[in-house]
Each structure stands twice: as C-alpha cells, then as structure tokens.
Amino acid sequence: MSKNIKAIRGMHDILPQDSGYWQYFERSVERILGSYGYREIRMPLLESTALFKRSIGEVTDIVEKEMYSFADRNGDSLTLRPEGTASCVRAGIEHGLLYNQTPRLWYQGPMFRHERPQKGRYRQFYQMGVEAFGMPGPDIDIELILLSRRIWQEVGIKGLTLEINSLGSADERHRYRDELLDYLSAHKEHLDEDSLRRLHTNPLRILDSKNPAMQDMLEQAPRLQDSLGEESRQHFERICQALDEAGIDYRLNSRLVRGLDYYNYTVFEWVTSRLGAQATVCAGGRFDGLVEQLGGRATPAVGFALGMERVLELLREDNPSCGDAKIDVFVVVLGQRALEQAAVLLEPLRAALPDQVIQMHCGAGSFKSQFKKADKSGARWAIILADDELDQARFGLKNLRQKAAQESLTMTELLQRIKNS
C-alpha cells in the first residue's frame, strides 16, 4: 500500500499557478454582476436529498446515478448539492426573498456529481450561477443572455456560439413529450441502450444523444416548436428579435431541451468546439414552476450557470496573461539588523500602498542573489533595506525596468516616487 494519500478521483486541486486565472475571472464576473444589480447569495453544500428529488426529478441521471447522498447520524438523507438552482430557490422560499419581490441573485462554489472524470468534467466541479425571480416577461430572459455575452467580452473569451430554443409552457411540453414518445416507440430498433432506458422516464433527453447512428432518426422526430401556443411563440420571438438587435449571432436548436425537468419556455447554451465532448460552457433558461414545486408561491424565474473549469480552460488560451502573479515591489534585505527589523519597517509602506504587491526577501542571501530574485519576480521596483542606512531612516530604491541609478530616499520620498510612477 502506498504511503502517499492522493486526492479522490474526480476531485482536483487548484494550484497556485492556476489560482490567478480563477481570481481574475471571479473578480471580473462579480463586478459585472454588481453593475447589473445582482447580489450574492451563499448556500450550504449539504441539503436534504428530497430537495433535489423534487426539483431535478427522480428519474433523471443526476438523481438516479450521480448524487452523493448518505444518511447522517440522525437517519436523515443528505446530499452534496449537484447543482445550485434548487438550493437558491429553497433559500429564497425559506427566508422570504421571493414573496412580492423581484430579487436578482448570484452564487458560486463547488457542486458534486459522481460522473466519469474527463477534461472539463469532474466529480467536484465549480459553478457560478445567476437567478432572477418574479419577472414573467421576455425582457429578463434577454437581460440574462446579454449579461452572459458581456462576461465573455470583458474577460476575453472568444468563439462561443449561442444556441437557443423554447420548451413552451409546462402543458405544451407535456403534450410534446407524449407525441415524441409515440414517435420514438415506433422507432425503438434505432435506439441505443441509454436511450431505451430513458424512453419512458425522460424521452426529451434522447434528443440530446450524440450517437451518430441515431441522428437521421432524430432529425425526423416531431419538433417541439410545432407544439407551441401563441403566447409561447410571442415570448420566444421577442427574445430572438432582441438578440438580432443586439448583434448576437445565435443558432435555433430544436433539440436543445436541457437535462433538468424544471425548465420551460426559454432555454439556451453557450457552446464551443474547443473542449472536446464537453461543448457546453454556460447553460440556462426559464423555470417558472420550480418555486411552487418546492413549496413556495407560484413565481416566474430564469437563470443560467457556467462551468468554471471549462471557462478557465478557454481563458488560459484566449487571455493567458490575466492569470499571471503580479509583484510590484521586491524588498532586498542586507544585514542582520535590517533582517530583524524589515517586516515591521515595511508595514507603514504596505498601509500607504494597499494596491501594490510588496514581497520581502526572507532569510540570508547576497546582494547579487537577491537582485536576481527581484528581477525574476517581474517587479518594477526594488527597495533596499541595509544596515548602514537604517540609522539615517533612509531606503534604497532601484527601478528594475529602466536604466537608472539606485537612489537613497526617506520613506516619504520613496512613497511619492512609487505612487507617482
């Protein structure tokens, strides 16, 4: 048996060389969401298993095969959250956030599903979700799609394609389900094992199949759009009109149904061809029936979630410098007294330059070796704390990116030089 304990399969570490990308993206999205009036909500990782059975659907793959569920010491069945929408709705109902209000909320954090690990898909994965409640019209659907587009624009991710569809009302979706079931049952000989298992539990998911042998048959299947009523058509047409006006290219995908039972009306996905089988980067839609389904009053709702790992894969390619660790000032320490006093002496400097990253050399080292570290760090400035200048309360300052002589400055002069640079 190996003495080394490793991470559980499908659970991954985010290492220091990667965390800069995560921090850049999280800060950027938090700023964008705040500018649209969305506020953060934080939910627990553990929820009652019943929450997900009731919201996602007991006959979905997530509930049947992928959830991490267990009985606690009191015998209650608990589940590590596999997605965030149900938890967000539960919190909204429990704390009265949805009654006679129109909250715009966002959240982020780890989710858990027992899937086969592969590139862009882990058993512990991170999602950022955005949800808006109490607004039934297409205007909020439009806002969310435009908001998601703004995220890609501002962080520098390129080449995503928007796919969009309408599932209609719950009644229209149910009627279509029956029509689709009749068609698929008449073509059972073309269905693979996975589709046969879904035939009587979740037949709409069969439309998502990527099996090449089934594509011709699925192309001939009844189209959900043909089951839509006038209200559903108008809702969807207004969204498409707004996307045209905003200059967003999109593809109508009649087979886009989303994997969760609670969706209705608008569904959309941002997809890419750069991540192999994991094409979907961001997905969402309208879920008007979920609040009532979980015990609240009937409340229209719409939202989306993006997969952080997949987004970060694209971000590394399209904006590689955004994750670089940044050091502004490197502090060279020469002499025993300087070494003993350096950390305390630098505190006023850190307080006066809160936006600067100031890294101090710790431990022994020659002047030459420390300057090599300073240059390698990428810092613009090197501050030199040396025994022979401490008594005069002066500091050395060297611009590492220009050919200029080292200067001897007071703390006030040093601060002004760095601030004005």
C-alpha distance (Angstrom), angle and dihedral (degrees) to the residues before:
residue distance angle dihedral
M1 . . .
S2 3.81 . .
K3 3.79 115.5 .
N4 3.79 90.5 -146.8
I5 3.79 116.5 89.9
K6 3.79 112.0 -148.7
A7 3.78 133.7 -165.7
I8 3.79 115.8 -79.6
R9 3.79 113.7 -95.3
G10 3.77 109.4 -86.8
M11 3.81 93.3 17.9
H12 3.80 112.5 103.1
D13 3.78 138.5 -167.2
I14 3.79 120.0 -126.8
L15 3.79 102.8 -140.1
P16 3.83 127.4 -151.2
Q17 3.81 92.7 -103.6
D18 3.82 88.2 57.6
S19 3.78 101.8 37.6
G20 3.80 92.7 77.7
Y21 3.80 89.9 66.1
W22 3.80 91.1 49.7
Q23 3.79 92.2 49.0
Y24 3.80 92.9 47.4
F25 3.80 92.3 50.6
E26 3.80 94.8 43.7
R27 3.80 93.0 49.3
S28 3.78 91.8 46.8
V29 3.79 94.7 49.6
E30 3.80 93.1 44.2
R31 3.81 88.9 54.8
I32 3.82 92.9 47.0
L33 3.80 93.6 47.8
G34 3.79 91.4 47.8
S35 3.80 89.9 52.9
Y36 3.83 88.9 57.5
G37 3.81 92.8 48.9
Y38 3.81 99.1 -104.1
R39 3.81 118.5 145.8
E40 3.78 128.7 -154.0
I41 3.81 123.4 -109.1
R42 3.81 122.9 -173.0
M43 3.81 119.5 -154.0
P44 3.82 130.0 -172.9
L45 3.78 122.1 -95.9
L46 3.81 91.8 -128.8
E47 3.79 123.1 63.2
S48 3.77 136.5 165.2
T49 3.81 109.9 -79.2
A50 3.80 88.3 -130.4
L51 3.81 90.3 66.3
F52 3.80 92.6 65.5
K53 3.79 95.8 37.9
R54 3.78 89.6 55.0
S55 3.81 96.7 42.5
I56 3.80 106.4 34.1
G57 3.81 95.8 33.8
E58 3.79 129.6 -104.8
V59 3.81 93.7 -114.3
T60 3.81 96.7 53.4
D61 3.80 122.4 108.0
I62 3.80 90.3 -116.3
V63 3.81 94.5 59.0
E64 3.78 97.5 34.0
K65 3.80 99.9 45.0
E66 3.79 115.4 1.4
M67 3.81 111.6 49.1
Y68 3.80 122.7 103.4
S69 3.80 99.8 -134.4
F70 3.79 130.6 164.1
A71 3.80 142.2 160.0
D72 3.79 114.7 -106.4
R73 3.81 124.5 -145.0
N74 3.79 91.1 -80.9
G75 3.78 91.7 53.7
D76 3.82 94.0 -109.1
S77 3.80 116.4 142.9
L78 3.80 110.0 -122.7
T79 3.80 130.9 -178.9
L80 3.78 134.6 -159.8
R81 3.80 101.3 -122.4
P82 3.83 112.0 -96.7
E83 3.83 92.3 -168.2
G84 3.79 138.0 4.1
T85 3.81 108.9 -126.3
A86 3.81 96.7 76.9
S87 3.81 91.2 48.8
C88 3.80 91.1 48.3
V89 3.81 91.5 51.2
R90 3.80 91.7 46.2
A91 3.80 90.5 52.3
G92 3.79 91.4 46.5
I93 3.80 92.4 53.0
E94 3.81 94.5 42.4
H95 3.80 94.6 51.2
G96 3.79 99.2 37.2
L97 3.80 95.2 -113.7
L98 3.80 95.2 136.1
Y99 3.82 104.2 46.5
N100 3.83 110.6 106.1
Q101 3.81 89.1 -21.1
T102 3.79 137.4 104.0
P103 3.80 104.4 -146.7
R104 3.79 121.8 -177.5
L105 3.81 108.0 -153.5
W106 3.79 139.3 177.5
Y107 3.80 134.9 -173.7
Q108 3.77 140.3 175.6
G109 3.77 137.2 -166.4
P110 3.79 146.4 96.8
M111 3.81 124.5 -36.5
F112 3.81 126.5 -171.7
R113 3.80 133.2 -138.9
H114 3.79 128.8 157.8
E115 3.80 96.7 -128.4
R116 3.78 132.6 142.6
P117 3.81 104.4 -83.4
Q118 3.81 116.0 -121.4
K119 3.78 138.8 143.0
G120 3.79 108.5 -46.5
R121 3.81 93.4 4.7
Y122 3.79 122.9 87.2
R123 3.79 136.4 162.9
Q124 3.77 89.4 -119.8
F125 3.77 106.1 39.3
Y126 3.78 134.1 162.7
Q127 3.78 126.8 -120.2
M128 3.76 134.5 -175.1
G129 3.79 111.2 -155.6
V130 3.80 134.2 -169.8
E131 3.82 122.6 -164.2
A132 3.81 132.7 178.8
F133 3.81 123.6 -168.4
G134 3.80 138.3 -164.0
M135 3.82 98.8 25.7
P136 3.83 115.8 108.6
G137 3.80 101.5 178.1
P138 3.80 129.1 92.3
D139 3.82 91.6 -110.8
I140 3.81 93.3 83.3
D141 3.81 91.1 45.9
I142 3.80 87.3 54.2
E143 3.80 92.3 47.9
L144 3.79 92.2 53.9
I145 3.79 93.9 49.7
L146 3.80 90.7 48.2
L147 3.82 89.8 46.8
S148 3.80 91.4 52.9
R149 3.82 89.8 49.1
R150 3.82 89.7 51.5
I151 3.81 90.4 54.8
W152 3.82 91.4 57.5
Q153 3.80 91.3 45.9
E154 3.80 96.7 49.4
V155 3.80 98.6 43.7
G156 3.80 92.5 43.8
I157 3.82 103.7 -113.6
K158 3.79 112.3 152.0
G159 3.77 139.3 -166.3
L160 3.81 102.3 31.1
T161 3.80 117.4 149.6
L162 3.81 123.3 -146.7
E163 3.81 116.8 -137.2
I164 3.79 119.0 -172.6
N165 3.80 139.8 -179.1
S166 3.79 141.5 161.8
L167 3.79 123.0 -124.1
G168 3.80 92.2 -171.8
S169 3.78 122.8 -144.9
A170 3.78 123.0 -29.1
D171 3.83 90.6 -100.1
E172 3.80 92.1 49.4
R173 3.77 91.4 48.2
H174 3.82 91.1 50.2
R175 3.81 91.8 50.4
Y176 3.76 90.4 49.3
R177 3.79 90.0 48.4
D178 3.80 90.4 58.0
E179 3.82 91.5 47.9
L180 3.79 91.8 48.4
L181 3.79 91.6 47.1
D182 3.82 90.7 54.9
Y183 3.81 90.8 50.3
L184 3.81 95.4 47.0
S185 3.80 92.0 45.3
A186 3.81 88.6 55.6
H187 3.82 89.0 53.6
K188 3.81 99.7 41.6
E189 3.78 91.5 132.6
H190 3.82 88.9 69.0
L191 3.82 95.4 50.9
D192 3.79 121.4 101.4
E193 3.80 123.3 -137.1
D194 3.80 94.5 -91.5
S195 3.81 92.3 50.1
L196 3.79 92.5 48.1
R197 3.79 88.9 54.6
R198 3.81 90.4 52.3
L199 3.79 96.1 42.4
H200 3.81 97.4 97.4
T201 3.81 98.7 23.9
N202 3.81 107.2 44.0
P203 3.83 110.1 -3.9
L204 3.82 94.2 166.3
R205 3.80 89.0 67.7
I206 3.80 88.8 63.1
L207 3.80 87.1 71.4
D208 3.83 86.8 66.3
S209 3.80 92.0 60.0
K210 3.80 115.2 129.0
N211 3.82 93.2 -164.9
P212 3.83 104.6 130.6
A213 3.82 91.5 -149.0
M214 3.82 90.9 62.3
Q215 3.80 100.7 45.6
D216 3.81 98.6 91.4
M217 3.79 91.2 49.2
L218 3.80 92.7 47.3
E219 3.81 91.9 48.6
Q220 3.80 87.9 60.6
A221 3.82 93.5 49.1
P222 3.82 120.1 114.7
R223 3.81 112.1 -82.2
L224 3.78 118.9 -121.6
Q225 3.83 90.6 -141.0
D226 3.79 89.1 66.7
S227 3.83 88.9 62.5
L228 3.80 96.1 52.8
G229 3.81 121.5 113.5
E230 3.79 125.6 -138.3
E231 3.81 95.5 -92.5
S232 3.80 92.0 51.8
R233 3.79 91.6 47.2
Q234 3.80 93.0 51.1
H235 3.81 91.6 48.0
F236 3.80 91.2 52.3
E237 3.80 95.7 41.6
R238 3.82 90.9 54.3
I239 3.80 90.0 53.7
C240 3.79 92.9 49.5
Q241 3.81 90.3 47.0
A242 3.82 90.7 53.1
L243 3.81 91.7 48.8
D244 3.80 89.1 52.5
E245 3.80 90.3 49.8
A246 3.81 90.7 49.3
G247 3.79 91.8 50.8
I248 3.79 94.8 -117.5
D249 3.79 114.5 151.7
Y250 3.78 111.2 -141.1
R251 3.76 140.6 168.9
L252 3.79 123.7 -134.3
N253 3.80 104.6 -131.9
S254 3.80 111.4 -170.5
R255 3.82 90.0 -172.7
L256 3.79 94.8 56.7
V257 3.82 103.3 109.7
R258 3.85 105.0 145.1
G259 3.78 120.8 -128.7
L260 3.80 100.4 -105.1
D261 3.79 123.9 84.7
Y262 3.79 96.7 -136.9
Y263 3.83 98.6 71.0
N264 3.82 123.6 107.8
Y265 3.80 136.6 162.8
T266 3.82 110.3 1.0
V267 3.80 121.0 35.0
F268 3.80 124.1 169.2
E269 3.79 142.4 170.0
W270 3.78 135.9 -166.5
V271 3.81 106.5 -143.1
T272 3.79 138.4 -177.1
S273 3.79 136.5 -166.8
R274 3.83 92.5 -144.5
L275 3.80 99.5 81.1
G276 3.78 101.4 57.8
A277 3.79 114.8 -131.4
Q278 3.81 92.1 -5.2
A279 3.79 94.2 77.7
T280 3.81 99.1 151.8
V281 3.80 114.8 87.3
C282 3.81 100.0 166.1
A283 3.80 129.9 11.8
G284 3.75 137.5 175.3
G285 3.75 149.2 130.7
R286 3.77 146.0 161.8
F287 3.81 122.9 -44.4
D288 3.78 105.3 178.5
G289 3.79 96.1 160.5
L290 3.79 100.6 49.9
V291 3.81 100.1 84.6
E292 3.81 91.9 54.0
Q293 3.81 90.0 42.1
L294 3.82 88.7 58.6
G295 3.80 94.8 48.4
G296 3.80 103.7 -87.3
R297 3.77 130.7 111.8
A298 3.79 117.2 -78.3
T299 3.81 104.7 -78.9
P300 3.80 129.5 171.6
A301 3.78 113.0 -127.9
V302 3.79 140.9 174.6
G303 3.79 134.5 178.9
F304 3.76 149.6 140.5
A305 3.79 139.5 -137.9
L306 3.77 130.0 -153.3
G307 3.77 127.1 -154.6
M308 3.77 108.2 -121.7
E309 3.81 97.4 -157.0
R310 3.80 91.7 53.5
V311 3.79 92.8 45.1
L312 3.80 90.7 50.2
E313 3.81 91.7 51.7
L314 3.81 88.4 58.1
L315 3.79 93.6 41.5
R316 3.80 91.8 56.8
E317 3.81 89.6 55.5
D318 3.80 99.6 41.5
N319 3.81 101.7 35.6
P320 3.81 105.6 19.0
S321 3.80 96.8 162.9
C322 3.83 94.6 57.3
G323 3.80 91.7 81.5
D324 3.78 97.2 50.9
A325 3.78 116.4 127.3
K326 3.79 106.8 -117.0
I327 3.82 125.1 -147.2
D328 3.80 116.9 178.8
V329 3.80 101.5 178.7
F330 3.81 129.5 25.5
V331 3.80 116.6 -163.6
V332 3.81 117.9 -144.8
V333 3.82 113.5 -158.0
L334 3.83 120.4 -158.0
G335 3.78 123.5 -177.2
Q336 3.78 137.1 16.5
R337 3.83 97.2 -88.8
A338 3.79 91.3 47.9
L339 3.79 90.1 49.6
E340 3.81 91.1 51.8
Q341 3.81 94.9 47.3
A342 3.83 102.6 32.9
A343 3.81 99.7 93.4
V344 3.82 92.7 51.0
L345 3.82 93.9 42.4
L346 3.80 90.9 53.8
E347 3.81 96.5 54.4
P348 3.84 94.8 82.7
L349 3.80 87.8 48.5
R350 3.81 91.9 52.4
A351 3.81 91.0 47.6
A352 3.81 91.5 51.2
L353 3.83 93.3 46.4
P354 3.82 103.5 40.3
D355 3.81 93.8 158.6
Q356 3.80 94.4 52.4
V357 3.80 123.8 90.2
I358 3.82 105.8 -133.4
Q359 3.79 117.0 -173.0
M360 3.81 120.9 -172.2
H361 3.78 123.8 -153.0
C362 3.79 109.0 -121.1
G363 3.79 125.8 -159.1
A364 3.79 130.9 14.5
G365 3.77 124.7 -35.0
S366 3.77 140.4 140.0
F367 3.79 123.4 -100.8
K368 3.81 89.8 -108.6
S369 3.81 96.3 48.9
Q370 3.80 92.2 47.4
F371 3.80 92.0 50.8
K372 3.78 89.5 51.0
K373 3.81 88.5 55.1
A374 3.79 90.5 46.6
D375 3.79 92.1 52.8
K376 3.81 93.3 44.5
S377 3.82 90.8 51.3
G378 3.79 90.8 66.7
A379 3.79 92.4 -124.6
R380 3.78 118.0 153.3
W381 3.80 95.0 -147.7
A382 3.77 135.2 43.0
I383 3.80 118.1 -161.4
I384 3.80 114.9 -159.9
L385 3.80 119.1 -150.5
A386 3.80 108.0 -169.6
D387 3.79 132.7 172.2
D388 3.81 94.0 -123.8
E389 3.81 93.1 57.1
L390 3.80 99.7 42.2
D391 3.82 93.4 82.2
Q392 3.79 89.4 56.2
A393 3.82 92.1 46.5
R394 3.78 90.2 -124.3
F395 3.78 131.9 136.0
G396 3.77 133.5 -156.0
L397 3.81 117.3 -121.8
K398 3.79 125.0 -167.5
N399 3.82 127.3 180.0
L400 3.79 103.2 -137.9
R401 3.81 94.5 -167.0
Q402 3.79 99.0 51.8
K403 3.78 134.8 51.8
A404 3.79 98.2 -109.8
A405 3.78 134.6 132.3
Q406 3.77 121.5 -101.7
E407 3.82 112.4 -99.7
S408 3.80 132.8 -149.4
L409 3.82 110.2 -138.1
T410 3.78 141.9 167.5
M411 3.79 117.4 -115.1
T412 3.82 90.5 -101.1
E413 3.80 92.6 50.6
L414 3.78 91.8 45.4
L415 3.82 92.3 52.1
Q416 3.79 92.3 49.3
R417 3.80 92.1 49.0
I418 3.81 93.2 52.4
K419 3.83 94.6 41.0
N420 3.80 93.2 50.2
S421 3.78 95.7 45.2
